[in-house]
Amino acid sequence: MKILISDKLSPQGIAYLEQQPGIEVVNKPGLSPQGLLEEVIDADALLVRSKTKVTAQVLASARRLKAIGRAGAGVDNIDLKAATAQGVVVMNTPGGNSVSVAEHALALMLALARNVPFAHASLLEGQWLKSSLTGTELNGKALGVVGLGKIGSLVAQRARGFGMSLLAYDPFISEEYAQSLGIDLRSLEEVFEEADFISLHLPFNGKTRGLISRSLLQRMKPQACLINAARGGLVEEDDLIEALEQGRIAGAGLDVFVGEPQVNPRLLQCKRLVATPHIAGSTVEAQAKVGHGIAVQIADYLLRGIISNAVNFPSVSPQERERLMPYLHLGERLGRLVSSVCTIRYSQIGIRYYGEVSRLNYKPISNRILKAVFQPNLSEEVNDINARSRAQERGIDVIETVSSRARGHSNLISIQLRSPDLMSWVEGAVMHHGENYLVSVDGIPIESRLGDRLLFIRNQDRPGVIGQVGTILGDSGLNIESFVLGRSQQQADAVGVAIVDDPIPLGVLRRIDGIPAIRFAQVIEFGLDD
């Protein structure tokens, strides 16, 4: 398997990948856009930092791509929608450079407070401007943290050491957590009105793009400074330039920019700007952590199927995966079964979990079910990563629920394919030493092991059907491991499942389908991706 590295990765990460059996490492940092298109064609995985732009065009060229690894946290250089639609898992390394970024935010803050870059530049020009470079202390000032995640929390902790009071805006953080850090939660507007320094630590997405604009900048104190070591697109740069040029705020410390590596020349001419070229996460320690971390994650996925820190797929630990494995098997087989026997045009898929499985991280099970439902019917590639996208593309609603209602089996999965008027419905459970069992079809109870190959029939509930089917299979030299019939109390219908050792020829299936009492007959073979 080929792993393409298109940005600079730590030696520790490269060495780890080179030690893995069956992996070919192609280390080509600094590829041109055309070079990337050519190299990614036969890559199984792509490792990037922030420079490489993984566009829809790049993904379309990647015929074998299974995973993208981002050595770092931000993934705005990766087209997540296109990756998910193509079934490519995108993983990052959140937290690997958190300390580095937090320290850099404090460095920008200190540089502005004490005029460090301006003092340095004046000395290089032969000037001694001691009296005009009087700074201000951080002690006693109010720091406003916008985004109280891992990095924002680290910034707050370190700022407390400087004697700063702490305010924060984060709609997803509880009052209790903020109080444990000694932070007062405020609205975004209040943070901008009250803080002396404001440090941004938000993700970049459609909701946060251009969030910091003229309306917020006008609320800042004249002596306040804005720090951004998160993402350039959080700030409307023209509005910030206007605020700096007119002296409405005291300064800005920026490590990130909208069009990087190109930076607006007008912004760089602002006198109260301290700027660095996106180096907040660039420390020896951080690069070693994220480089080695993403290498381990990519190798785990390619070699062992373990997904960690995925941004477009629910991640599971090795321990979780071990607990989920029986249910992944069951979900795959139930999904394939209901898809094979469904004869309606469905617009909704309902998945319900009962008992033990309802208390697990069931999202990966649902993805496996959806893949199994769609795979036999679509010409496009369907896998665990893009199965939900395939449903969305076709206007099929996916509804997942859990139930505490007691059932006859303690770890049950129920799958319903629904149209406005009709429904195909199967239920299964993990039983007897982890074996997968079918326990009902369309409400008809039946208890049959889900073997690797089975014959499924719907028939009128009348004597002799099992005998006729058994005779045809026996005359054809096919050995029957088991044959189970389920009967309905409300209607004169039954369902049957026969597990056979060898493939059933089409001619034999047609003979079975020709039995007058048989309404439907289908051979189902399971192929698992575990």
Phi and psi in degrees as a GROMACS rama.xvg file:
@    title "Ramachandran Plot"
@    xaxis  label "Phi"
@    yaxis  label "Psi"
@TYPE xy
-96.6581  128.03  LYS-2
-113.288  118.707  ILE-3
-96.0134  126.959  LEU-4
-109.525  111.961  ILE-5
-105.446  -3.32248  SER-6
-127.808  166.462  ASP-7
-65.826  124.663  LYS-8
-119.239  150.808  LEU-9
-61.5808  147.491  SER-10
-57.1579  -32.3358  PRO-11
-63.6176  -40.1663  GLN-12
-67.6744  -44.1515  GLY-13
-63.1964  -43.5403  ILE-14
-61.2912  -40.2107  ALA-15
-61.9163  -44.8584  TYR-16
-65.1902  -39.3155  LEU-17
-66.3263  -20.9227  GLU-18
-84.944  -9.27601  GLN-19
-84.9943  133.245  GLN-20
-66.8794  139.656  PRO-21
80.1814  8.08446  GLY-22
-113.995  129.24  ILE-23
-104.636  122.329  GLU-24
-98.2753  122.588  VAL-25
-113.435  103.923  VAL-26
-99.6484  101.539  ASN-27
-133.577  69.2987  LYS-28
-66.5345  148.191  PRO-29
82.3348  21.3081  GLY-30
-62.7836  143.572  LEU-31
-70.9603  162.512  SER-32
-54.787  -39.9552  PRO-33
-69.8363  -39.7529  GLN-34
-62.1625  -37.9993  GLY-35
-64.1083  -43.0604  LEU-36
-59.1598  -37.6531  LEU-37
-75.0605  -41.4561  GLU-38
-74.5779  -29.0631  GLU-39
-81.3415  -9.04335  VAL-40
-53.6129  -45.3205  ILE-41
-111.426  20.2088  ASP-42
-83.6966  139.27  ALA-43
-88.2678  -24.8464  ASP-44
-148.251  151.369  ALA-45
-127.592  127.09  LEU-46
-110.515  127.889  LEU-47
-135.921  166.861  VAL-48
-112.866  -129.709  ARG-49
-97.7753  -14.6925  SER-50
-75.856  -47.0728  LYS-51
-66.0398  130.35  THR-52
-99.1655  109.81  LYS-53
-92.6295  89.2764  VAL-54
-88.3308  173.953  THR-55
-61.0126  -33.4219  ALA-56
-65.7933  -42.0418  GLN-57
-61.9968  -45.2048  VAL-58
-64.1221  -37.5737  LEU-59
-64.6667  -28.4731  ALA-60
-79.4262  -19.1011  SER-61
-87.1135  92.4215  ALA-62
-72.8758  -26.6255  ARG-63
-115.124  6.06217  ARG-64
-64.7418  129.322  LEU-65
-113.287  -26.6158  LYS-66
-151.432  147.141  ALA-67
-121.111  128.877  ILE-68
-111.523  128.063  GLY-69
-107.146  113.659  ARG-70
-76.6214  86.2586  ALA-71
142.733  -173.799  GLY-72
-97.96  -46.9712  ALA-73
-69.9288  137.572  GLY-74
-124.165  23.6722  VAL-75
-72.9863  -7.72633  ASP-76
-89.0748  5.78635  ASN-77
-121.124  131.208  ILE-78
-77.3361  92.8167  ASP-79
-64.8095  -38.5149  LEU-80
-62.5686  -44.8253  LYS-81
-68.0512  -38.6971  ALA-82
-63.3394  -45.0136  ALA-83
-64.5759  -43.9886  THR-84
-60.8709  -31.372  ALA-85
-87.2782  -3.89209  GLN-86
81.1177  25.8034  GLY-87
-101.516  122.657  VAL-88
-79.3896  136.299  VAL-89
-112.991  121.52  VAL-90
-119.09  145.315  MET-91
-127.274  -175.688  ASN-92
-125.994  71.3179  THR-93
-64.7595  138.345  PRO-94
90.4203  -16.2432  GLY-95
-65.2849  -31.6077  GLY-96
-115.603  19.5084  ASN-97
-60.5143  -45.4536  SER-98
-62.8833  -42.3921  VAL-99
-61.4928  -45.2217  SER-100
-67.0599  -41.6092  VAL-101
-61.6224  -43.6148  ALA-102
-64.791  -36.6048  GLU-103
-68.3534  -38.2245  HIS-104
-59.4696  -41.4399  ALA-105
-66.9141  -34.9145  LEU-106
-64.3058  -42.3727  ALA-107
-63.4113  -39.9162  LEU-108
-61.705  -48.4432  MET-109
-65.3546  -39.0842  LEU-110
-60.9025  -40.0096  ALA-111
-71.2378  -44.2533  LEU-112
-62.8166  -36.4194  ALA-113
-109.652  11.6496  ARG-114
57.6012  33.4013  ASN-115
-59.2618  -52.6383  VAL-116
-65.9826  -33.0648  PRO-117
-71.5275  -38.2635  PHE-118
-65.1823  -41.5024  ALA-119
-63.1143  -46.4106  HIS-120
-63.1131  -38.8446  ALA-121
-67.1654  -36.9139  SER-122
-65.3512  -40.7262  LEU-123
-62.7318  -26.3031  LEU-124
-90.2999  8.21571  GLU-125
81.8872  16.9214  GLY-126
-104.616  149.688  GLN-127
-121.503  89.3113  TRP-128
-103.194  44.4627  LEU-129
-56.4868  -44.2845  LYS-130
-72.9229  -27.0163  SER-131
-95.0281  1.51436  SER-132
-114.733  32.6424  LEU-133
-64.2866  129.772  THR-134
-100.136  -164.68  GLY-135
-135.289  149.46  THR-136
-82.7832  150.505  GLU-137
-76.9295  -29.442  LEU-138
-55.8174  128.147  ASN-139
84.7798  -7.39836  GLY-140
-86.7347  161.718  LYS-141
-99.7912  125.576  ALA-142
-101.941  127.19  LEU-143
-103.364  118.689  GLY-144
-102.799  119.535  VAL-145
-102.764  100.377  VAL-146
104.923  101.382  GLY-147
-105.571  47.7288  LEU-148
-81.8294  -152.244  GLY-149
-58.9332  -51.5184  LYS-150
-70.4233  -44.9331  ILE-151
-58.0151  -40.1274  GLY-152
-65.4283  -39.3512  SER-153
-65.8019  -38.8288  LEU-154
-61.5328  -46.2157  VAL-155
-60.5226  -43.9197  ALA-156
-60.5109  -42.9555  GLN-157
-72.3295  -35.6173  ARG-158
-65.5906  -32.0481  ALA-159
-61.3832  -33.6961  ARG-160
-64.1668  -21.7125  GLY-161
-89.9104  2.52286  PHE-162
80.7393  24.0782  GLY-163
-87.4467  149.269  MET-164
-87.1989  152.712  SER-165
-122.898  128.896  LEU-166
-121.801  153.999  LEU-167
-152.328  151.108  ALA-168
-120.052  122.405  TYR-169
-163.879  107.163  ASP-170
-69.2279  -9.27453  PRO-171
-107.932  11.948  PHE-172
-110.799  137.085  ILE-173
-79.0019  156.974  SER-174
-58.9823  -38.4414  GLU-175
-62.8435  -43.1754  GLU-176
-65.5217  -43.6325  TYR-177
-61.7188  -42.8708  ALA-178
-64.3939  -33.7264  GLN-179
-64.1331  -22.7856  SER-180
-97.8026  1.59385  LEU-181
72.9684  33.1162  GLY-182
-115.291  137.373  ILE-183
-94.2054  122.296  ASP-184
-76.7534  137.259  LEU-185
-136.037  168.557  ARG-186
-72.1612  163.632  SER-187
-59.9225  -40.5716  LEU-188
-65.2024  -40.6418  GLU-189
-65.7046  -38.4473  GLU-190
-59.907  -44.8163  VAL-191
-69.6477  -28.4702  PHE-192
-78.9616  -31.7379  GLU-193
-102.219  -25.1002  GLU-194
-82.07  149.748  ALA-195
-90.1846  -31.2114  ASP-196
-130.902  136.881  PHE-197
-123.465  122.762  ILE-198
-115.299  125.951  SER-199
-92.6621  130.532  LEU-200
-144.022  49.7251  HIS-201
-101.45  154.053  LEU-202
-70.8411  158.989  PRO-203
-102.196  118.779  PHE-204
-154.622  -171.898  ASN-205
-61.0184  -29.8564  GLY-206
-79.8716  -28.8931  LYS-207
-101.399  -7.52342  THR-208
-58.6501  123.939  ARG-209
64.5598  22.6375  GLY-210
-61.382  -37.919  LEU-211
-91.2549  97.0262  ILE-212
-125.19  -170.158  SER-213
-54.164  -41.1936  ARG-214
-61.181  -36.413  SER-215
-80.9365  -40.8793  LEU-216
-61.1777  -32.7796  LEU-217
-69.7487  -17.2419  GLN-218
-82.9552  -15.0655  ARG-219
-70.2945  151.009  MET-220
-65.1742  149.749  LYS-221
-59.7588  -29.3486  PRO-222
-92.8827  6.87371  GLN-223
-87.1385  155.64  ALA-224
-126.436  145.755  CYS-225
-106.363  131.805  LEU-226
-117.327  130.811  ILE-227
-134.99  104.125  ASN-228
-118.086  25.8659  ALA-229
-104.191  -84.0586  ALA-230
-143.098  137.637  ARG-231
-61.3707  -36.2882  GLY-232
-67.3145  -6.61887  GLY-233
-68.5228  -24.8225  LEU-234
-113.319  134.038  VAL-235
-76.1461  103.9  GLU-236
-62.8485  -38.1336  GLU-237
-61.5343  -37.8453  ASP-238
-69.3669  -36.7053  ASP-239
-67.3579  -42.6952  LEU-240
-58.1744  -44.8268  ILE-241
-59.5048  -44.0835  GLU-242
-64.6574  -37.8128  ALA-243
-72.934  -44.4622  LEU-244
-64.0184  -35.8831  GLU-245
-88.4175  -1.45714  GLN-246
70.8846  22.2022  GLY-247
-72.6838  -24.2478  ARG-248
-128.327  161.519  ILE-249
-78.9637  -26.3203  ALA-250
174.26  174.48  GLY-251
-144.446  138.772  ALA-252
-116.035  113.678  GLY-253
-122.755  132.387  LEU-254
-111.375  -8.8937  ASP-255
-134.317  151.574  VAL-256
-142.779  158.774  PHE-257
-64.344  -48.5934  VAL-258
-105.979  23.9691  GLY-259
-56.912  144.403  GLU-260
-80.2805  -3.70419  PRO-261
-80.8919  137.034  GLN-262
-123.138  137.6  VAL-263
-54.3496  116.104  ASN-264
-57.7478  -33.1272  PRO-265
-64.682  -36.0095  ARG-266
-65.8205  -42.665  LEU-267
-67.0016  -18.4763  LEU-268
-84.9547  -8.19826  GLN-269
-66.565  130.992  CYS-270
-71.336  -27.7021  LYS-271
-104.858  42.2138  ARG-272
-114.785  131.244  LEU-273
-111.485  119.392  VAL-274
-127.646  140.098  ALA-275
-132.259  152.388  THR-276
-86.6196  66.7512  PRO-277
52.3574  56.6783  HIS-278
-116.193  8.88447  ILE-279
-56.8318  -38.55  ALA-280
-92.7022  4.6684  GLY-281
-94.8674  76.6423  SER-282
-120.328  158.672  THR-283
-55.7663  -44.1809  VAL-284
-65.6693  -45.3873  GLU-285
-66.2992  -43.3975  ALA-286
-65.4306  -35.5007  GLN-287
-64.5066  -42.7239  ALA-288
-64.5193  -52.1734  LYS-289
-72.9841  -33.2344  VAL-290
-66.5402  -46.8205  GLY-291
-68.9654  -39.7942  HIS-292
-61.5471  -46.129  GLY-293
-71.2984  -30.4405  ILE-294
-63.9319  -43.7417  ALA-295
-62.8651  -43.7042  VAL-296
-63.0393  -44.3956  GLN-297
-65.8854  -43.3984  ILE-298
-64.181  -41.1497  ALA-299
-58.6475  -39.9753  ASP-300
-72.1785  -47.8132  TYR-301
-66.793  -38.1801  LEU-302
-94.7595  -29.4715  LEU-303
-128.572  -2.33993  ARG-304
73.6201  16.5133  GLY-305
-92.4422  126.353  ILE-306
-107.051  124.444  ILE-307
-128.598  138.584  SER-308
54.5816  40.6261  ASN-309
-79.4417  140.951  ALA-310
-98.8019  -9.1026  VAL-311
-126.82  21.1661  ASN-312
-163.012  141.219  PHE-313
-65.5766  124.321  PRO-314
-82.9861  148.535  SER-315
-134.364  146.635  VAL-316
-79.3445  164.176  SER-317
-56.3015  -36.8413  PRO-318
-66.7148  -43.1223  GLN-319
-62.899  -42.385  GLU-320
-61.1904  -37.71  ARG-321
-63.1879  -40.5244  GLU-322
-70.8149  -33.0064  ARG-323
-78.9842  -22.9282  LEU-324
-51.5005  -46.9118  MET-325
-60.1762  -34.9633  PRO-326
-78.8297  -29.9672  TYR-327
-62.6635  -44.0379  LEU-328
-59.0398  -49.2923  HIS-329
-62.8812  -46.0229  LEU-330
-59.9925  -40.8995  GLY-331
-61.7715  -45.197  GLU-332
-72.4859  -39.9282  ARG-333
-64.4875  -41.1306  LEU-334
-62.3511  -43.2223  GLY-335
-66.1287  -38.9163  ARG-336
-64.5102  -50.7797  LEU-337
-66.2782  -33.9775  VAL-338
-65.5453  -37.4109  SER-339
-73.3862  -30.8856  SER-340
-101.441  -5.55422  VAL-341
-75.5611  132.799  CYS-342
-119.636  12.6874  THR-343
-108.086  160.628  ILE-344
-89.8178  100.513  ARG-345
-92.5286  150.493  TYR-346
-123.152  2.47128  SER-347
-149.237  139.826  GLN-348
-118.351  119.703  ILE-349
-106.539  129.011  GLY-350
-124.384  125.277  ILE-351
-127.489  139.343  ARG-352
-114.589  136.407  TYR-353
-122.863  149.164  TYR-354
71.5779  -142.079  GLY-355
-56.1155  -43.0118  GLU-356
-63.9936  -26.9636  VAL-357
-67.9261  -17.186  SER-358
-98.0835  1.56092  ARG-359
-96.2283  173.992  LEU-360
-76.8321  89.0645  ASN-361
-84.3996  -4.93681  TYR-362
-56.6345  -44.3968  LYS-363
-62.0959  -31.3955  PRO-364
-66.5504  -44.1139  ILE-365
-60.8962  -41.912  SER-366
-61.3893  -40.7077  ASN-367
-65.3398  -39.2471  ARG-368
-62.1163  -46.8038  ILE-369
-62.0376  -41.1595  LEU-370
-59.1561  -45.3009  LYS-371
-66.035  -35.0475  ALA-372
-66.8107  -43.9014  VAL-373
-84.1437  -31.873  PHE-374
-53.9181  -42.6856  GLN-375
-70.3134  -14.6731  PRO-376
-112.715  -5.35357  ASN-377
-117.906  143.758  LEU-378
-81.3223  -23.1341  SER-379
-75.8886  157.924  GLU-380
-63.2178  132.182  GLU-381
-128.063  126.76  VAL-382
-141.392  -175.701  ASN-383
-60.0571  -29.8405  ASP-384
-76.1702  -43.4288  ILE-385
-104.334  6.63793  ASN-386
-60.8677  -40.1608  ALA-387
-66.8541  -36.4257  ARG-388
-63.8482  -39.0894  SER-389
-61.4436  -39.9042  ARG-390
-63.805  -44.7834  ALA-391
-63.7071  -41.4804  GLN-392
-57.6938  -32.2218  GLU-393
-99.0029  8.85707  ARG-394
67.7251  27.9263  GLY-395
-99.0435  119.934  ILE-396
-76.7341  138.64  ASP-397
-114.656  120.015  VAL-398
-119.439  117.353  ILE-399
-109.322  131.582  GLU-400
-138.263  160.6  THR-401
-122.897  153.528  VAL-402
-136.8  139.49  SER-403
-94.7759  1.1641  SER-404
-64.8615  132.782  ARG-405
-68.0176  133.02  ALA-406
-124.295  175.08  ARG-407
-68.5544  -16.1055  GLY-408
-125.895  145.743  HIS-409
-85.3927  -11.1662  SER-410
-143.842  75.9449  ASN-411
-103.529  142.972  LEU-412
-120.419  130.315  ILE-413
-118.108  132.171  SER-414
-125.916  127.951  ILE-415
-125.368  127.926  GLN-416
-101.06  116.97  LEU-417
-119.206  138.609  ARG-418
-108.835  176.03  SER-419
-57.133  -27.7018  PRO-420
-118.086  -20.7367  ASP-421
-128.738  169.356  LEU-422
-155.543  136.498  MET-423
-106.371  137.782  SER-424
-146.898  125.271  TRP-425
-131.723  153.019  VAL-426
-135.521  146.517  GLU-427
-147.863  164.628  GLY-428
-145.056  156.434  ALA-429
-90.7768  121.38  VAL-430
-136.219  172.675  MET-431
35.5  83.8678  HIS-432
59.745  37.196  HIS-433
83.1975  9.54329  GLY-434
-72.5036  143.576  GLU-435
-86.988  129.869  ASN-436
-127.137  139.231  TYR-437
-84.5454  129.875  LEU-438
-119.618  -13.586  VAL-439
-162.998  151.903  SER-440
-133.714  119.514  VAL-441
51.9561  38.2381  ASP-442
82.6346  -4.66389  GLY-443
-87.5785  118.684  ILE-444
-68.7483  135.403  PRO-445
-155.615  138.041  ILE-446
-122.688  99.3339  GLU-447
-133.97  135.251  SER-448
-64.6008  140.367  ARG-449
-89.9703  86.1927  LEU-450
-72.5048  178.181  GLY-451
-69.4321  -24.2911  ASP-452
-141.792  128.687  ARG-453
-144.563  156.82  LEU-454
-105.69  124.045  LEU-455
-109.735  133.43  PHE-456
-133.064  148.201  ILE-457
-112.712  136.246  ARG-458
-150.309  160.409  ASN-459
-67.9627  137.497  GLN-460
-80.4066  88.1902  ASP-461
-138.968  157.39  ARG-462
-63.3616  147.938  PRO-463
94.4868  -8.59238  GLY-464
-65.7566  -47.8711  VAL-465
-60.4162  -40.5615  ILE-466
-62.5758  -41.8693  GLY-467
-65.9388  -43.9721  GLN-468
-63.6049  -43.5742  VAL-469
-62.5537  -38.6491  GLY-470
-63.6137  -43.8405  THR-471
-63.2148  -43.8499  ILE-472
-65.0268  -43.2053  LEU-473
-65.1726  -43.0498  GLY-474
-61.615  -25.929  ASP-475
-89.5353  3.97974  SER-476
77.2431  22.4173  GLY-477
-101.187  124.69  LEU-478
-83.533  130.469  ASN-479
-97.9325  118.764  ILE-480
-74.9652  -44.1877  GLU-481
-155.645  155.964  SER-482
-141.766  116.619  PHE-483
-122.521  135.497  VAL-484
-116.424  136.156  LEU-485
-114.975  135.324  GLY-486
-118.267  146.537  ARG-487
-95.2827  137.685  SER-488
-79.9578  -24.4495  GLN-489
-93.364  -22.0058  GLN-490
-142.216  162.949  GLN-491
-86.9236  46.8267  ALA-492
-122.611  155.988  ASP-493
-143.524  161.175  ALA-494
-126.946  148.301  VAL-495
-135.616  147.032  GLY-496
-131.245  121.128  VAL-497
-114.229  128.292  ALA-498
-98.8619  123.977  ILE-499
-120.589  155.467  VAL-500
-79.5024  -33.1645  ASP-501
-123.241  161.316  ASP-502
-56.9544  143.751  PRO-503
-95.6384  115.317  ILE-504
-60.9776  153.536  PRO-505
-58.8578  -38.7529  LEU-506
-62.3543  -37.4076  GLY-507
-67.647  -41.726  VAL-508
-61.5189  -38.6278  LEU-509
-66.8044  -36.5707  ARG-510
-63.6088  -41.5211  ARG-511
-65.6896  -42.7832  ILE-512
-64.4571  -22.1626  ASP-513
-82.8523  -6.99666  GLY-514
-63.1322  128.371  ILE-515
-53.4967  -35.2473  PRO-516
-80.5884  -11.7507  ALA-517
-81.5879  124.446  ILE-518
-93.0352  -29.0533  ARG-519
-158.381  136.806  PHE-520
-140.629  133.926  ALA-521
-149.178  135.324  GLN-522
-92.9347  133.318  VAL-523
-126.154  124.081  ILE-524
-116.756  132.039  GLU-525
-98.2095  132.078  PHE-526
-123.655  112.391  GLY-527
-97.4028  150.068  LEU-528
-106.764  32.4823  ASP-529
